[in-house]
Amino acid sequence: MLSLDQIVERLTEIVGARFVSTNPIDKINYQHTLAYGAYKALPDVIVRVESDHEGRHVVPEILRFANEHKIPIVAKGGVGMGISSPLRGGILLDMLGMDKIIEVNPTLHYAIAEGGASVYSIHYALRRHGLMLPNYGTYGSAVVIGAMVSKGGIGYGMTRYGWIADLVIGLEVVLADGSIVRLGALANQETEFGPFQKWVHIPDLLGLFTLSAGSLGIISKVCLRAIEGRREWLHDYCYTFRRDQLENVQRAMLQLVKGEIVYDIHFTDRWQYYWPMEEGLYNKAAIPDDAWFFLKTIIWAREQDELSYKEKRMRSIYQQQGGHEVEEIVQKAMGEKPQQHGLHGWPDYHIMGPDGWCSAIVRHAGMFAVTSKMYPISFLKEMYDLDEAAKRECGLWNPEHSPQHDSYVTRDLAVKEEYFVFYNPYDDDDLARLRRWMGKVQEFSNRRGVVWTAPTLSTKGSYPYERLGNAYDWVKQIKQLLDPNNILNPGALS
Ligand SMILES: Cc1cc2nc3c(=O)[nH]c(=O)nc-3n(C[C@H](O)[C@H](O)[C@H](O)COP(=O)(O)OP(=O)(O)OC[C@H]3O[C@@H](n4cnc5c(N)ncnc54)[C@H](O)[C@@H]3O)c2cc1C
């Protein structure tokens, strides 16, 4: 086994002294995630990789070295939620220098970006060609595309177009032994046609890397399907429902998704607006007192005829189910607001920052914790009721804990549910309440067959994996085949 000094020496030879650090301050800074303080694991050494303008990089050399000496290695993207914490120490591989947008193809509607390119920069590059990625999250410039494939990234637009992984048509991956494999459209890259579709004449392997948490290979390139898009094609609406109308909400969602009428539905509850209303940021009088559920809805329409048709169908479904249209939320919490700031005229749903929807809440309620999981729309009522009961039992159903829901509705007729609780991270009693509630959510969710996004063994425990039966056994065998020394994010998947 090599000593840390020997490891540092060899890594310095590969990337240069400027890109290797064992400084404790650097290690602590790289540990900061959205999961505030929940992950304490530190790497032994941080290595940054940068590609040059020709796209050359040294990821294969680093992996070959780590593999030869059985050193754990974890890819690190942006701000993160904790799943790139190096549970067994070793190397933390900072991917942010692999940030080039290699190609935008306006004829065939695809973009190729390096694994460390921010999703934000991909959106920006596409816009300049009148294109868009029909999935944008609330992370601003904080997260990178390789990570979003690996952790199951989602965003606005998924009601019509699905996960970010659903837009991936090609991947280039560096395996543990340093070999490079090109999959899907990128397997065609060296040909005269170039990349053009996900399916090539071998079985599809792209999905192996989705939800893999960097434990099967390091994604060096991603090829994504884009669509034509203009800001003026996106139209915002908000319908509210009372607390006793959750079954109606469910029915409206099912009809809207099945009918392929809307581009996005975002499901929130009144807790999200409680503090903004108290602060006077939102006009309380413009929001019905009994409005409990808020369905922020976006229609995507190229021209007036298409808009009129979709609007008519959407309105008729919401009205039939007893929904009430509320303009105040459209103006204050949807796409119009960022336009006032000249953000290229595009919706930009920051959760933090001066206009972020979380900011007013954080001012009153502290730090937030969030669960992240998927279940069928038809179980929304049952799941919401269970969550409310759990929060009440744990003393969290109050403005001080702002126990809101903030969820995406997906084209798979599912809800990508985010249950929030705000808490005081310096108060042990509050932490105990939070943990108790999280345990209850895991219990009722796992039993019913929930699908976790950004899962790892360390965050979710073994049950969600074991319940997949021999499918999980297969994944472990594939991991063994691709990474026999278990160097890639060990402990995340197996
Ligand atoms: C303000 C904010 C808002 C957010 N909003 C959303 C949202 O709307 N939708 C959403 O989906 N998420 C959202 N997130 C969560 C975000 O998706 C996670 O933080 C996620 O972990 C993003 O990845 P990252 O770039 O931060 O990288 P990391 O957390 O460092 O990486 C995530 C995983 O991918 C692996 N990985 C990283 N790069 C590679 C690579 N090149 N090859 C292989 N594996 C790799 C890592 O090892 C890790 O397991 C938000 C986060 C923030 C900070």
The ligand as a Gaussian input file, in Angstrom:
#p B3LYP/6-31G(d) Opt

LIG

0 1
 C      -29.485000      25.277000      -4.812000
 C      -29.728000      23.877000      -5.277000
 C      -30.915000      23.561000      -5.931000
 C      -31.142000      22.269000      -6.397000
 N      -32.265000      21.987000      -7.151000
 C      -32.363000      20.781000      -7.790000
 C      -33.356000      20.533000      -8.774000
 O      -34.175000      21.378000      -9.079000
 N      -33.349000      19.317000      -9.373000
 C      -32.413000      18.349000      -9.070000
 O      -32.421000      17.271000      -9.653000
 N      -31.496000      18.566000      -8.142000
 C      -31.427000      19.750000      -7.520000
 N      -30.432000      19.987000      -6.618000
 C      -29.646000      18.869000      -6.143000
 C      -28.550000      18.512000      -7.054000
 O      -29.038000      17.737000      -8.093000
 C      -27.563000      17.719000      -6.264000
 O      -26.923000      18.634000      -5.447000
 C      -26.654000      16.866000      -7.067000
 O      -25.833000      16.167000      -6.192000
 C      -25.965000      17.658000      -8.123000
 O      -24.725000      17.277000      -8.413000
 P      -23.465000      18.151000      -8.186000
 O      -23.034000      18.775000      -9.458000
 O      -23.661000      19.051000      -7.037000
 O      -22.397000      16.979000      -7.854000
 P      -22.156000      16.009000      -6.673000
 O      -23.182000      16.071000      -5.614000
 O      -20.749000      16.193000      -6.312000
 O      -22.318000      14.626000      -7.446000
 C      -23.495000      13.854000      -7.442000
 C      -23.120000      12.383000      -7.687000
 O      -22.600000      12.255000      -8.998000
 C      -21.285000      11.721000      -8.961000
 N      -20.553000      12.388000     -10.032000
 C      -20.240000      13.696000     -10.142000
 N      -19.650000      13.940000     -11.319000
 C      -19.569000      12.750000     -11.955000
 C      -19.049000      12.328000     -13.203000
 N      -18.510000      13.185000     -14.062000
 N      -19.112000      11.015000     -13.509000
 C      -19.665000      10.120000     -12.673000
 N      -20.180000      10.458000     -11.491000
 C      -20.145000      11.753000     -11.133000
 C      -20.746000      12.002000      -7.585000
 O      -19.755000      11.097000      -7.190000
 C      -22.015000      11.864000      -6.759000
 O      -22.251000      10.526000      -6.449000
 C      -30.172000      21.267000      -6.148000
 C      -28.976000      21.572000      -5.486000
 C      -28.735000      22.869000      -5.078000
 C      -27.403000      23.172000      -4.449000

